[in-house]
């Protein structure tokens, strides 16, 4: 079954915390949630966090049912399976012939909004529902991750440098825009229109700032360029939030235009080839 709804089992775990407060919450979680979806959840914890299981258990013991009231209500109001079906129908119009990915709607602890992980030998899409206040952008996120999934299962998405990450994020933005063309471009970049306009205005300066770091594999450099995270505890990044995502999208779109390739061909292009063909900008 392509769609897996894990949220109801998590909510059942919450109910058990209230019904049997004397039982260790980790035991409730393990029996009612983890043991029902062990392959996916263990892969999620290992690949998204990489921390010992005891830390996982400590997070579970800190769960408070009242913190999930809004999410429970939200999940009852939206048909997540239908949302995925509609999104996949849109993605299939853009993707070359491809099997449907498996998608997991889970509740975790500070999960990425949406992500791709390897479960056994297969790449799968996950959605961390705990990050949402509403689902207005979920279809765009699903299309975005569908692109990552498509490239990862073809051995194209294993980015290790900043330049490769820019390409992968830019590719996913370009893909979701083609799958969901009715959405405004800033929504595909996951930013407000005002921020998009600012990035357009300072695009050349941002390119110059990021260019020297394109070959860097330093996780801090990559995160700072993509999302504008802090350089050090007391020093904020001078790169605007999500500037790297914007620049990656521009990089991919310029490559598609100059190469005159069909989008299906662009999707199958290695990041190194796109980077090698880029136009270096100078102010």
Helices and strands as residue ranges (DSSP letters): E 3-5, H 7-19, H 25-32, G 34-36, H 38-48, H 53-61, G 65-68, H 69-77, H 80-92, E 103-106, E 114-119, E 122-128, G 129-131, H 138-152, H 162-179, H 185-188, H 193-201, H 203-211, H 219-227, H 243-259, H 263-267, H 271-276
